[in-house]
Amino acid sequence: MTDRYAVIGNPVAHSKSPEIHSMFARQSGQDIDYARLLAPVGGFKTTVESFIAGGGRGASVTVPFKLEAFDLAHQVSQRSKDARAANYLKFDGGRIVADNTDGFGLVRDIVTNLGFGIAAKRVLLMGAGGAVQGVLVPLLEQGPAILALANRTPDKALRLAETFRHHAAAAHTVLSGQGYSDLAGRHFDLVINATSSSLSDELPPLPASVFAADALAYELMYGRGLTPFLAFAREQGVRRLADGLGMLVEQAAESFRLWRGVRPSTGPVIEALRKA
């Protein structure tokens, strides 16, 4: 009997998750059906309950429901607790199990796919919202020398840094929060844009000096070509540019592994999506 999974969001029509999981299933010989489910704002719980009643085995969760997914779960992983959000749900014997695979996906894409080691590096993470909270601890677990959070509202970055400063993962990292103006004269090996600025074709007010020699500029958004952030990085001489497509596939692969007990090969899937 075919097992049913879905991605739940609003909007959700643009989601590449069904294509990704279909490729994973073909590759690993798994019999699954993976659909898109549009949940009305305020109707996430009802949508999940209806999907479970119809035989749903698990769901990926995208914006704006990751906080609701976290609150709905009976059992929550440590990764999900650190992120205070969930993008993965498993329905098991009347219980809802939650996890967060976003940070895992980002780190795996950077370290494994792009071959860029984070240990002992200087990392700048832009933003202070849910996307940052979802990837912060997995980045800290890689042991960067410095992890600086920068936000247009400096207080938000400061509060987030203070919240995680005493986390076990931050033991070997100088973690700080600041505004963009405080970055003048500082250089970073890895600069990650986790803000929503690229959705509106805007550039965070980054000083030109932030990119160290041989830096990697990483844009969490995907499918938008050369965003203002990536274009700015290239203008500053940065040769290593990446968007979040690899992260998308890697977080999906981790979800697939948790559901099905099989880790799919991500390289062919990333390549197929790039071509498409």
ChimeraX attribute file (.defattr): number of C-alpha atoms within 10 A of each C-alpha:
attribute: neighborCount
match mode: 1-to-1
recipient: residues
	/A:1	5
	/A:2	10
	/A:3	13
	/A:4	18
	/A:5	26
	/A:6	23
	/A:7	24
	/A:8	27
	/A:9	22
	/A:10	17
	/A:11	16
	/A:12	17
	/A:13	11
	/A:14	8
	/A:15	15
	/A:16	15
	/A:17	19
	/A:18	16
	/A:19	14
	/A:20	21
	/A:21	25
	/A:22	18
	/A:23	18
	/A:24	25
	/A:25	19
	/A:26	12
	/A:27	13
	/A:28	14
	/A:29	10
	/A:30	15
	/A:31	13
	/A:32	18
	/A:33	15
	/A:34	22
	/A:35	18
	/A:36	20
	/A:37	21
	/A:38	17
	/A:39	20
	/A:40	14
	/A:41	11
	/A:42	10
	/A:43	11
	/A:44	22
	/A:45	16
	/A:46	12
	/A:47	16
	/A:48	23
	/A:49	11
	/A:50	12
	/A:51	19
	/A:52	20
	/A:53	10
	/A:54	10
	/A:55	13
	/A:56	20
	/A:57	20
	/A:58	26
	/A:59	27
	/A:60	27
	/A:61	26
	/A:62	19
	/A:63	13
	/A:64	15
	/A:65	22
	/A:66	24
	/A:67	18
	/A:68	16
	/A:69	28
	/A:70	27
	/A:71	16
	/A:72	19
	/A:73	18
	/A:74	11
	/A:75	16
	/A:76	21
	/A:77	15
	/A:78	12
	/A:79	21
	/A:80	23
	/A:81	15
	/A:82	17
	/A:83	27
	/A:84	19
	/A:85	25
	/A:86	30
	/A:87	28
	/A:88	29
	/A:89	30
	/A:90	22
	/A:91	20
	/A:92	12
	/A:93	7
	/A:94	8
	/A:95	13
	/A:96	21
	/A:97	20
	/A:98	29
	/A:99	26
	/A:100	30
	/A:101	27
	/A:102	29
	/A:103	24
	/A:104	19
	/A:105	24
	/A:106	25
	/A:107	23
	/A:108	19
	/A:109	23
	/A:110	20
	/A:111	14
	/A:112	11
	/A:113	15
	/A:114	15
	/A:115	10
	/A:116	18
	/A:117	15
	/A:118	20
	/A:119	18
	/A:120	14
	/A:121	18
	/A:122	22
	/A:123	25
	/A:124	24
	/A:125	24
	/A:126	27
	/A:127	25
	/A:128	25
	/A:129	15
	/A:130	17
	/A:131	19
	/A:132	22
	/A:133	20
	/A:134	25
	/A:135	23
	/A:136	23
	/A:137	20
	/A:138	22
	/A:139	21
	/A:140	25
	/A:141	18
	/A:142	19
	/A:143	21
	/A:144	21
	/A:145	17
	/A:146	21
	/A:147	25
	/A:148	21
	/A:149	26
	/A:150	29
	/A:151	23
	/A:152	17
	/A:153	13
	/A:154	18
	/A:155	15
	/A:156	19
	/A:157	25
	/A:158	20
	/A:159	15
	/A:160	19
	/A:161	22
	/A:162	14
	/A:163	10
	/A:164	18
	/A:165	16
	/A:166	11
	/A:167	13
	/A:168	11
	/A:169	17
	/A:170	22
	/A:171	13
	/A:172	16
	/A:173	21
	/A:174	16
	/A:175	22
	/A:176	19
	/A:177	23
	/A:178	21
	/A:179	20
	/A:180	18
	/A:181	14
	/A:182	13
	/A:183	18
	/A:184	12
	/A:185	10
	/A:186	14
	/A:187	19
	/A:188	23
	/A:189	20
	/A:190	25
	/A:191	25
	/A:192	20
	/A:193	25
	/A:194	23
	/A:195	23
	/A:196	17
	/A:197	16
	/A:198	21
	/A:199	11
	/A:200	9
	/A:201	11
	/A:202	12
	/A:203	17
	/A:204	18
	/A:205	12
	/A:206	19
	/A:207	15
	/A:208	15
	/A:209	13
	/A:210	20
	/A:211	22
	/A:212	17
	/A:213	12
	/A:214	13
	/A:215	22
	/A:216	23
	/A:217	25
	/A:218	22
	/A:219	24
	/A:220	19
	/A:221	21
	/A:222	16
	/A:223	11
	/A:224	13
	/A:225	11
	/A:226	16
	/A:227	21
	/A:228	19
	/A:229	24
	/A:230	22
	/A:231	15
	/A:232	16
	/A:233	23
	/A:234	15
	/A:235	11
	/A:236	14
	/A:237	13
	/A:238	18
	/A:239	14
	/A:240	16
	/A:241	18
	/A:242	21
	/A:243	21
	/A:244	21
	/A:245	21
	/A:246	26
	/A:247	25
	/A:248	22
	/A:249	26
	/A:250	28
	/A:251	23
	/A:252	24
	/A:253	22
	/A:254	21
	/A:255	27
	/A:256	21
	/A:257	14
	/A:258	16
	/A:259	18
	/A:260	15
	/A:261	10
	/A:262	17
	/A:263	15
	/A:264	22
	/A:265	15
	/A:266	18
	/A:267	12
	/A:268	13
	/A:269	21
	/A:270	19
	/A:271	12
	/A:272	11
	/A:273	15
	/A:274	11
	/A:275	7
	/A:276	6
